[in-house]
Amino acid sequence: MEVLLNISETKATDVLVVGGGTAGVFAAIASARSGAKTLLIEKNSVLGGTMTVANVNFPGLFFAWGEQIIAGPCWEAIERTVALGGAVVPEISFRPKKHYHEQIKLNRFIYTAVLLEMCKEAGVEVITNTMLTAVDEWADGVHVIVTKKSGAMKIEAKAVIDATGDANLVEMAGYEVVKSPVQQPATLQNHLSGYLYEDISSEDVAKALLKADLPEYITVNTLMHDLLRNKFDTHIPCVDADKSEGKTKVEQDAYAMLLKLYQLCRSIKGLENIVIDFVAEETGIRETNRIVGEEIITAEDYISGKMYKDSVCYAFYPIDLHVMNGIEQKFHEEYVVSKVPYGALIPKNAKRILCAGRCISSDTYANSGVRVEAVCMATGQAAGCAAAIAAKDNCNVKQVKYNDICKELKVLGAVVPK
């Protein structure tokens, strides 16, 4: 039986941002502060994406070689969270002992409240619990169908930003996306309690592991390290998590793995009363689709700090490719800082669509650096400024002048590469 889609509501806006996560929330704030009427839709009930629902609440890196490289509304959100007692900025040095020592741990409640407050102040209209359904790009704008709890709604926008993390909108619009043959594993954040680490014997753990049906990467050393840190740091195979079926399987596998580890630990002396007292609302996904953009960031260009003619933000995280048995990393040489070009935010041949966040145009290894949260925030701000200009000037996103983007970013307090 054929059923016609019943669209009960139509909205018009200058800029539509699809996805209110790490990149999307700051794309929307940047767009609105740049003067555009902005609508933000989000599939979850709260904003913040991976930082909130996946509990990867330690964004970085905002500094490189002792200097701030990412600022603007995203840094304002950090400062406001700090002022409310929800975060502490670590001591910033020229070369920290470990790069992740300069990540900033956020209280999820306070940070989420700050994001909602900043959207309201900027005039962003936010609609949560809403999923993307269909996309139709026109010469002068984009028509998007979304599904709310009350039914389907049509949105007519002059410019659209895909901040889904999975390039869902770009793919629906018919533009090319790519995916690594093997995608980075996922991790379900959790917290353990109910035991004293000093009561656990590594020999007892080793004996229990010999009888367990667990992946080879889970060893005595890794499990002891997890227990010391009070969390199971698991790598869950991730295939096609941009699709509902793939995301469902990741969640099922993550819970099954945690349950196995929990049952194993309860059989070990000293861990009989172990409790998994927290799990995130979503398993954290590191990698799915990437757009094929007007420019592609390669690993070589990323780690060498190439300066593009249209660089819109900095990035300073090592190449950080997670594999099932560990992490493949490559670090920057002294004083080198990576850049992201505007062309990497534009799906090739797109008219009114931009992309921000982990699915910007990049190869596998470069993507493992640009996917991190501070960089996603910075690309969101750049996309928001560019979309606002495209809407105001009624032009294609490729026709937006680079100098105009830089000017808007500077007004917002963002750092523009030079």
SULZIBEL-V147520 format. One record per pair of residues at least 24 apart in sequence whose C-alpha atoms are under 8 Angstrom apart, sorted by the first residue. I is the first residue (numbers start at 1). J is the second residue. Records with the same first field share a line. If there is no record, write none. Layout:
BEGIN
I = J / J
END
This chain:
BEGIN
5 = 152
6 = 151 / 152
7 = 151 / 152 / 153 / 154
8 = 151 / 152 / 153
9 = 152 / 153 / 154
10 = 153 / 154 / 155 / 156
11 = 153 / 154 / 155 / 156
12 = 155 / 156 / 157
13 = 37 / 38 / 39 / 155 / 156 / 157 / 158
14 = 38 / 157 / 158 / 159 / 388 / 391 / 392
15 = 39 / 157 / 158 / 159 / 160 / 161 / 387 / 388 / 391
16 = 40 / 41 / 157 / 159 / 160 / 161
17 = 41 / 160 / 161 / 162 / 163
18 = 42 / 132 / 160 / 161 / 162 / 163 / 164 / 169
19 = 43 / 162 / 163 / 164 / 165
20 = 47 / 48 / 49 / 163 / 164
21 = 47 / 48 / 49 / 50 / 51 / 163 / 164
22 = 48 / 49 / 50 / 51 / 357 / 373 / 376 / 377
23 = 163 / 356 / 357 / 373 / 376 / 377 / 378 / 379 / 380 / 381
24 = 161 / 162 / 163 / 164 / 356 / 357 / 377 / 380
25 = 115 / 119 / 380
26 = 73 / 74 / 377 / 378 / 380 / 381 / 384
27 = 161 / 356 / 377 / 379 / 380 / 381 / 382 / 383 / 384 / 385
28 = 119 / 124 / 380 / 381 / 384
29 = 73 / 118 / 119 / 122 / 124 / 381 / 384
30 = 73 / 380 / 381 / 382 / 384 / 385 / 412
31 = 381 / 384 / 385 / 386 / 387 / 388
32 = 122 / 123 / 124 / 388
33 = 122 / 412
34 = 385 / 388 / 389 / 408
35 = 388
36 = 388 / 391 / 392
37 = 123 / 124
38 = 123 / 124 / 125
39 = 124 / 125 / 126 / 127
40 = 124 / 125 / 126 / 127
41 = 126 / 127 / 128 / 129 / 130 / 131
42 = 126 / 127 / 128 / 129 / 130 / 131
43 = 128 / 129 / 130 / 131
44 = 128 / 129 / 130
45 = 128 / 129
46 = 112 / 128
47 = 112 / 115 / 116
48 = 112 / 115
50 = 284
51 = 108 / 373
52 = 108 / 112
53 = 280 / 281 / 282
54 = 188 / 189 / 280 / 281 / 282 / 283 / 284
55 = 108 / 189 / 280 / 281 / 284
56 = 189 / 284
57 = 104 / 105 / 106 / 107 / 108
58 = 103 / 104 / 105 / 106
59 = 103 / 104 / 105 / 372 / 373 / 374
60 = 100 / 102 / 103 / 104 / 317 / 372 / 373 / 374 / 375
61 = 100 / 102 / 103 / 315 / 316 / 317 / 374 / 375
62 = 316 / 374
63 = 92 / 102 / 316
64 = 94 / 316 / 335 / 337
65 = 93 / 94 / 95 / 334 / 335
66 = 92 / 93 / 94 / 95
67 = 94
69 = 314 / 315 / 415
70 = 313 / 314 / 315 / 374 / 375 / 378 / 414 / 415
71 = 378 / 413 / 414 / 415
72 = 381 / 409 / 412 / 413 / 414 / 415
73 = 381 / 412 / 413 / 414
74 = 374 / 377 / 378
77 = 111 / 114 / 115 / 118
78 = 111
80 = 114
81 = 106 / 107 / 110 / 111 / 114
84 = 110
86 = 110 / 111
99 = 317
132 = 169
134 = 169 / 172
135 = 169 / 172 / 173
136 = 173
137 = 173 / 351 / 352
138 = 351 / 352
139 = 351 / 352
140 = 352 / 394 / 395 / 396
141 = 351 / 352
142 = 352 / 353
158 = 352 / 390 / 391 / 394
159 = 352 / 353 / 354 / 387 / 388 / 390 / 391 / 397
160 = 352 / 353 / 354 / 387
161 = 353 / 354 / 355 / 356 / 383 / 384 / 387
162 = 353 / 354 / 355 / 356
163 = 355 / 356 / 357 / 380
164 = 357
165 = 288 / 289 / 356 / 357 / 358 / 359
166 = 242 / 288 / 289 / 290 / 358 / 359
167 = 289 / 290 / 291 / 355 / 359
168 = 242
170 = 291 / 347 / 353 / 355
175 = 291 / 292 / 347 / 348 / 349 / 350
176 = 291 / 292 / 347 / 348
177 = 289 / 290 / 291 / 292
178 = 289 / 290 / 291 / 292
179 = 288 / 289 / 290
180 = 288 / 289 / 364
182 = 239
183 = 237 / 238 / 239 / 287 / 288
184 = 237 / 238 / 286 / 287 / 321 / 322 / 323 / 324
185 = 235 / 236 / 237 / 238 / 285 / 286 / 287 / 322 / 323 / 324
186 = 234 / 235 / 236 / 237 / 238 / 250 / 283 / 284 / 285 / 286
187 = 233 / 234 / 235 / 236 / 254 / 283 / 284 / 285
188 = 233 / 234 / 254 / 279 / 280 / 282 / 283 / 284
189 = 231 / 232 / 233 / 279 / 280 / 283 / 284
190 = 231 / 232 / 276 / 277 / 278 / 279 / 280
191 = 230 / 231 / 232 / 276 / 277 / 278 / 279
192 = 227 / 230 / 231 / 232 / 274 / 275 / 276 / 277 / 278
193 = 230 / 274 / 275 / 276 / 277
194 = 271 / 273 / 274 / 275
195 = 270 / 271 / 272 / 273 / 274
196 = 270
197 = 227 / 228
199 = 269 / 270
200 = 268 / 269 / 270 / 271
201 = 269
204 = 268 / 269
205 = 265 / 268
208 = 264 / 267 / 268
209 = 264
212 = 264
214 = 260
217 = 324 / 325
232 = 258 / 261
235 = 323 / 324 / 325
236 = 324
237 = 324
238 = 285
239 = 288
240 = 288
241 = 285 / 288
242 = 288 / 289
250 = 283
251 = 282 / 283
254 = 283
286 = 371
287 = 358 / 359 / 371
288 = 359
289 = 359
290 = 358 / 359 / 360 / 361 / 362
291 = 347 / 355 / 359 / 360 / 361 / 362
292 = 347 / 348 / 360 / 361 / 362
293 = 343 / 344 / 345 / 346 / 347 / 348 / 360 / 361
294 = 343 / 344 / 345 / 346 / 347 / 348 / 349
295 = 341 / 342 / 343 / 344 / 346 / 361
296 = 343 / 344 / 361 / 362 / 363
297 = 340 / 341 / 344 / 361 / 362 / 363 / 366
298 = 362 / 363 / 365 / 366
299 = 363 / 364 / 365 / 366 / 367
300 = 366
301 = 338
302 = 338 / 339 / 366
303 = 330 / 331 / 332 / 336 / 337 / 338 / 366
304 = 332 / 333 / 336 / 337 / 338
305 = 336 / 337 / 338 / 339
306 = 338 / 339
307 = 338 / 339
308 = 339 / 340 / 341
309 = 341
310 = 341 / 342 / 343 / 402
311 = 339 / 340 / 341 / 342 / 416 / 417
312 = 339 / 340 / 341 / 342 / 379 / 382 / 405 / 406 / 416 / 417
313 = 339 / 340 / 341 / 375 / 378 / 379 / 382 / 415 / 416 / 417
314 = 338 / 339 / 340 / 375 / 378 / 415 / 416 / 417
315 = 339 / 340 / 369 / 370 / 374 / 375
316 = 369 / 375
317 = 369 / 370 / 372
318 = 369
319 = 365 / 366 / 367 / 368 / 369
320 = 365 / 368 / 369
321 = 365 / 368 / 369
339 = 417
340 = 379
342 = 382 / 402
345 = 379 / 383
346 = 397 / 398
350 = 397
351 = 396 / 397 / 398
352 = 390 / 395 / 396 / 397
353 = 397
354 = 383 / 387 / 397
355 = 383
356 = 380 / 383
381 = 409
382 = 409
385 = 409
END
